[in-house]
Structures are given as structure tokens and as C-alpha cells.
Amino acid sequence: MADNSPTFDRRLSGPNEVFGEDGKPFSHYGAVLEEMGRMGAGEWGRRVGLAHERLLGVQRDLGIPDREDKTYPTDYVPRLVPAVGWEVLERGLTQRMLAINEWLRRLEMGKDEVVPGEILSSSTLYDGSIPTRFGGVPNRQMGFDVVAVEGDGAGGWEYLIIEDNAKMPVGIEPMHLLRATTAEVLPEAYAALDVRPLDGLMGRFGEVLRAVSPRQDPTIAVLSTGHEDQYFLDHNLFAHEHGAILAGRGDVELDRNGFLVHKESGRRIDVIYERIEDGRIYDDLPGLIESQASGKVEAVFAPNLGIADDKGVYPFIPEMIRTYLGEEPVLQNLRTYSLAIEEDKNYVMDHFDELVVKSRSGWGGKGVLIAPEETEEAIGEFRAGVEENPVEFVAQDPIDFSTHVLCETGEAGGDFVLKDSYADYRIHALAPDEQTVWVVPGAMTRVAARGSRLVNVSSGGVTKDTWVLR
């Protein structure tokens, strides 16, 4: 590499995906590091600044002022996935989504054979008293959170599923923007590495969502909480790309016949793409659940679909694969203890300060305790909440998953350092019909603040592009 190349600062115990134990970079990262070396810290900083300005330009074009920076915090050193690793991920996530959708179909019919009744009855994400209509393809968009650990698998890595996200998973729109900007920051490396394109991601995403409705050209509404939402840029981008209505929760109503209508335009809404984090549109509009159940309006995230998000359901997904597909899981879960089960609860309470404890309905890094990283006071407070309602929690053994790098430059452009930080993948899969799953050939990699294992942007993490190599 050139003399201007960044140096590597390793401080964490997790295996690094860019540099080996001897401090030398892995060969497939050569093109990236060599281009960084040729440009040096000053030019790198200039290109990163231009990339951020481009993202601000996108939000300006959508009517969002600069004072409300809705862009994602981003690191522009891409994560690379060799073809052999991606083949395993693609096969495993396709299998997983097919099995989850079959389970949801059976759950709607009252024929679930896999998940214990006490898990369903204790879930805050499932209400058995309301009508449930998932349809032939219950879940058309899923985000899977995956980590890599050293192993005997593809390229020396084993991939583990840590969470399944069926309810409003974030990542499609950011992937679209990350790819455009990262390829501009590192154009030579992008060309040299023969990166798989995202295959018209936004267009295919729109096709999948329009397929929710039987109408030939349905009207889609993106329901958002508005400017205060950290993902408001995503909502705007999707609405702009697909000619959808962008509406607040107070901008829609049910007419006298039970159809959903956009108040300002008077247009009938055929498909709801709900992106409301706190509460649900169904809480605001009595009767909307019945309208969705009767087919007067379609919902990408139907009432009760959140049960597939429930971390209490997660331990049973491998058995769904065996039961409904007749296959062994390609990708494994982490060992998970359900506090709804007495034996597991006793173990967790006896080993509380050794475990990662999660709320079953938590999201965005909320309701998570990584006990080995916390103070005694924080552990005690969290434990008290668990003791009040143990059935709402699960626990997992902490693992030393892989790290990637965060690039830092000094103010004068002198320092040029890559620092190791824990990272996961948010990989999206789309289902246009009952038998088809398209795993998007890329990911929104999320990198934790250094020293933390919480990768969520809301917990201080940053995003980066993921390049799948042919």
C-alpha cells in the first residue's frame, strides 16, 4: 500500500474482517486500502464531505431543510462479502423467510404446531381477540440481523441470526443511498472488485409492495410520524420513488363504507405502508382493523404481524424450518433462554450478570442489557424490571462476533486511522409471491460505537455499505 495508507488500531477481542491477527489486510480488501492510500487523509476527508453533501441534497430535493439533518451517520469504508459467504447467507435467509411465512399462514388458520401457546398468549405483539388476515404472503419484507463469528464455514466465518425483523424493518432506502455515495468515494475499488449491483432495488421493492393489492395500479400511502422521526428521509424517499402518498397519522380517515381515504386529496388508499414507531395507525382509527380484515384496505404490516418480531418466537424458527420445509437450518440461532419457561427463567436469574437480556417486544436497541458491559447499578435496575414481568424477556449468551473498521482523520488531515468496532449485517429479503424470496445482494452494515456491542443508530452506531463480490 502507499505511504499515505491508513493505519490499523486494534483494541477489541472480536476477530476483524479487514485485518488478520498479524495486522496485515486480507487480500480482498487490497483494492479498497490501496485507493485510500493513494488519496491520503485529506482527499478522503474531502470525498466523505462531498458524499454527505450529496445526501443533504437528496433531502433538500424532498423538501427537508438542512437544519434537520435526517441523513444516517455513515462510515465509507465498505464491508466486503466474498461470493462463497454470500451463497450461504442467501440460501439460509431464503429458507428462513419461507418457513416464517408458512408459520404465519398456519397461525392465521389456528393450526400452529410449533410455538407454545404460552409464548403467543404472553406476547405484547399478538392480540388473539382481533381478526387476523395475513393473506397468502404474510410477510413481504423482512430484515434479518446477522453476525459473523470465526468458524469452519464459508471463508472461515460462520453466520448467526441474532434477530428477525418483520415489523417496519429499516434499511432498504439507506442501502440505496449508501451504494450511490460509497461507490463515488471509492470509484476505483468499486470497479476493480466486480461488486454485485443492487439490481434496481427501489423498483423491485415497489413492485413487491404493489403486489399486496389485487388492484392493477394501487394507491400506496406511507404513514409517518413526520419530521421528528429519525427515519423521515427514508419515508420521503420511498414516497417520491413510487408516487406514494406521504401522510401523517392524522391525515387519513375511514369513510362511511370503511375505506381508508387521504383527507387532503380525497384519494382512496389501497395499501398502507406503515412507518409509525410509537403506537399504530390502528390505535387512531377504530374500525381500521375490521376494514383490513375484510379486504377494504391492504397493509404491508398487517395487525398481529409483529408476532414474527417477538424474540420469544425466535428460538422456535429452526423448528419451523424442519417442520414446514423438511430441511435443517442453514443458518443457526444464538442459544436463547425464554423466561416464559420456568427452567430457563431460573437459569437466567442465577446468571443475570453474565448474559445479554432483551425485551421480547423491544426494538432499536431499546430494552436490551448487555450485562458484562454494564455497571452493577444498571444491572440492578434492569433486573428489577425483569422480576416484575419475567415472561416479557429472553436472554442470550454474549458472543465475540466480528469487528469491522471505523475510519478517523485528524482535523488537519494528518491522522488516518482505522479503528476496530463490532458490526452486524441488516440484510433484507423481499417476497413477491408465496414461493419466491429475493435476498437483496448487499446489506446495511451497522457498526457500534467503539467499545460497545449495540450497533443500532439510535444507540450511537453508524451505517456502511456492504459490497457482495461475484
Protein Blocks (a to p, Z undefined) as FASTA:
>chain_A
ZZkbccdddfbfbdcfkbcfkopacfklmmmmmmmmmnommlmmmmmmmmmmmmmmmmmm
nopafklccbdcddfbdcdddfklmmmmmmmmmmmmmmmmmmmmmmmnopafkbcfklmm
mpckbcfkbccdebjblblcdcddddddddfbehhiacddfbdcfehpahklmmmmmmmm
mmmmmmmlmmmnopacehhmlmmmmmmmmmmpmbfbdcdddddebjmlmklmmmmmmmmm
nopacddfklgccdfkopacdfklopacfbdcdfbfggcfklmmghjlmmmmnopaccfb
aghklmmmpmklmmmmmmmmmmmnopacfbdcdddddfkbmklmmmmmmmmmmcccddfk
bgehiaiacfklpcfklmmmmmmmmmmmmmlpccdddddddddddddddfkomaccdddd
ddddddddddfbfkbccddebdddddddehiabfbfklopacddddddZZ
